[in-house]
């Protein structure tokens, strides 16, 4: 009887040990399965994250392309605005500039035809005219003029020597002789004689007269008055047509008298 109880107790104990051992293995296996499940979940999460990242990048690329397209459209619009507004303004500015230049040219031409600049367009100089006259007559200057005959500028040169007086008209353009005359004159006064080099250049005298009165240049005369070498410059008032004579000291360039 005791042996039977002993065997039964041993069997129960063995069964308990066996069950304990099986339970431990299941618990040991459970963490491994849990680890595997965690790994799968992490893998799925990683895959999902990568997909989300790719989706975000694609969305970013699409947004960038849309912004780029929008910027390009805005740039094209700005170019069109500049083309419609700026180009037109530029053309208008060029037209205005051309009109101003044209007006300046017309004003310059008007000034050239009436002011000092006309003297540079004569084709010859006073020195040339005196030399040309003295080639035809051996004498000294007693009177010298620049005047207009119709629309042509003409030099009038008066020379004299001990017995004769010579007057010649020369084209200011080419110094061709337009007329000439020689007279006998035994009563010549050498005090009235001079050389053109004794006087200031004629353009300086003309400019002084125009600065004094304004108007349009008509001509000048150079001679001696009581031993004083003088320019008498004729200027016409463009508004009323009145003539003004400006007398200038031909040696100093000072204004002596203005005779309206």
Number of C-alpha atoms within 10 A of each C-alpha: 5 7 8 9 10 11 11 12 12 12 12 12 12 12 12 12 12 11 11 11 11 12 12 11 10 11 11 11 12 12 11 12 12 11 12 12 12 12 12 12 12 12 12 12 12 12 12 12 12 12 12 12 12 12 12 12 12 12 12 12 12 12 12 12 12 12 12 12 12 12 12 12 12 12 12 12 12 12 13 13 12 13 13 11 11 13 13 12 13 12 11 12 12 12 12 12 12 12 12 12 12 12 12 12 12 12 12 13 14 12 14 15 15 17 21 20 15 15 21 11 13 16 13 16 17 20 12 14 24 23 11 17 26 18 10 11 19 13 19 22 23 23 20 21 20 22 18 14 10 7 7 11 20 24 29 23 25 25 23 25 21 14 12 17 22 24 18 22 21 22 21 25 15 12 19 13 15 12 11 15 10 14 11 13 13 11 10 16 11 13 12 18 19 19 15 18 10 10 19 16 16 21 15 13 27 25 16 19 26 20 10 12 16 16 21 21 24 19 19 21 19 24 24 17 11 9 11 13 21 25 30 24 26 22 26 21 15 12 7 7 11 11 17 22 20 24 23 23 18 25 15 12 17 14 17 13 12 15 9 12
